[in-house]
Amino acid sequence: MLPSIVRTARLVLRRQDPDDAALIKEAVDASIEHLRASVAWAQRMPAPLAEQRERLIAVAAAFDAGESWSYSIFHDTEKQL
C-alpha cells in the first residue's frame, strides 16, 4: 500500500480527495488551453464542480481499495496546486 501523503521541503503529494474538488477545478480551469494541447482528458474539460467531486470520490475509493493511486501535487501550504 502506498502512503496517502508524501511531504518534501517544497511540495506535498496527497491522495486525491473530494474535498479538494474546488482547488483542482480552479487549477484545471486556469490552465485549460495549455492542458488541451497536451493532455487527452482535458478535451472534455472544464467539468462542473459536482462532476469533479464525483470523480474524486471514485478516485479516492480506488486508492483506498489498492486499485489505483492518484495524487495531487500541492505547494507545501496545501492550499495551492
C-alpha positions as CSV (number, residue, x, y, z in Angstrom):
1,M,0.0,0.0,0.0
2,L,1.3,3.4,-0.9
3,P,1.2,6.3,1.6
4,S,-1.7,8.7,1.3
5,I,0.6,11.7,1.8
6,V,4.2,12.4,1.0
7,R,5.9,15.7,2.1
8,T,9.0,17.2,0.8
9,A,10.7,20.6,1.6
10,R,8.6,22.4,-1.1
11,L,5.7,20.1,-2.0
12,V,3.1,17.8,-0.7
13,L,1.8,14.8,-2.7
14,R,-1.6,13.8,-1.3
15,R,-4.1,11.2,-2.3
16,Q,-6.8,12.9,-4.3
17,D,-9.7,13.8,-2.1
18,P,-13.2,15.0,-2.8
19,D,-12.7,18.0,-0.5
20,D,-10.1,19.3,-3.0
21,A,-12.5,19.5,-5.9
22,A,-12.7,23.3,-5.9
23,L,-8.9,23.6,-5.8
24,I,-8.4,21.1,-8.6
25,K,-11.2,22.7,-10.7
26,E,-9.6,26.1,-10.3
27,A,-6.2,24.9,-11.3
28,V,-7.5,22.9,-14.4
29,D,-9.7,25.8,-15.5
30,A,-6.9,28.3,-15.2
31,S,-4.7,26.1,-17.5
32,I,-7.3,24.6,-19.7
33,E,-5.9,25.8,-23.1
34,H,-2.4,24.6,-22.3
35,L,-3.8,21.3,-21.0
36,R,-5.9,20.7,-24.1
37,A,-2.8,20.9,-26.2
38,S,-1.1,18.1,-24.4
39,V,-3.4,16.0,-22.2
40,A,-6.2,13.8,-23.6
41,W,-8.5,14.1,-20.6
42,A,-8.5,17.9,-20.9
43,Q,-10.6,17.7,-24.1
44,R,-13.7,17.1,-22.0
45,M,-13.0,19.9,-19.5
46,P,-13.9,22.1,-17.8
47,A,-16.2,20.0,-15.8
48,P,-18.8,21.3,-13.3
49,L,-17.7,21.2,-9.7
50,A,-20.2,18.5,-8.8
51,E,-18.8,16.3,-11.6
52,Q,-15.2,16.9,-10.4
53,R,-16.2,16.0,-6.9
54,E,-17.9,12.7,-8.0
55,R,-14.7,11.8,-10.0
56,L,-12.6,12.4,-6.9
57,I,-14.9,10.2,-4.7
58,A,-14.3,7.4,-7.2
59,V,-10.6,8.0,-7.3
60,A,-10.2,8.1,-3.5
61,A,-12.2,4.9,-3.2
62,A,-9.9,3.2,-5.7
63,F,-6.8,4.4,-3.9
64,D,-8.2,3.1,-0.5
65,A,-9.0,-0.2,-2.1
66,G,-5.5,-0.5,-3.5
67,E,-6.7,-0.5,-7.1
68,S,-5.0,2.7,-8.4
69,W,-3.1,5.6,-6.9
70,S,-3.8,9.2,-7.9
71,Y,-2.1,12.1,-6.2
72,S,-2.5,15.8,-6.3
73,I,0.7,17.9,-6.0
74,F,0.4,20.8,-3.7
75,H,2.6,23.7,-2.7
76,D,3.8,23.0,0.9
77,T,0.9,25.1,2.3
78,E,-1.6,22.6,0.8
79,K,-3.7,25.5,-0.4
80,Q,-2.4,25.7,-3.9
81,L,-1.9,23.0,-6.6
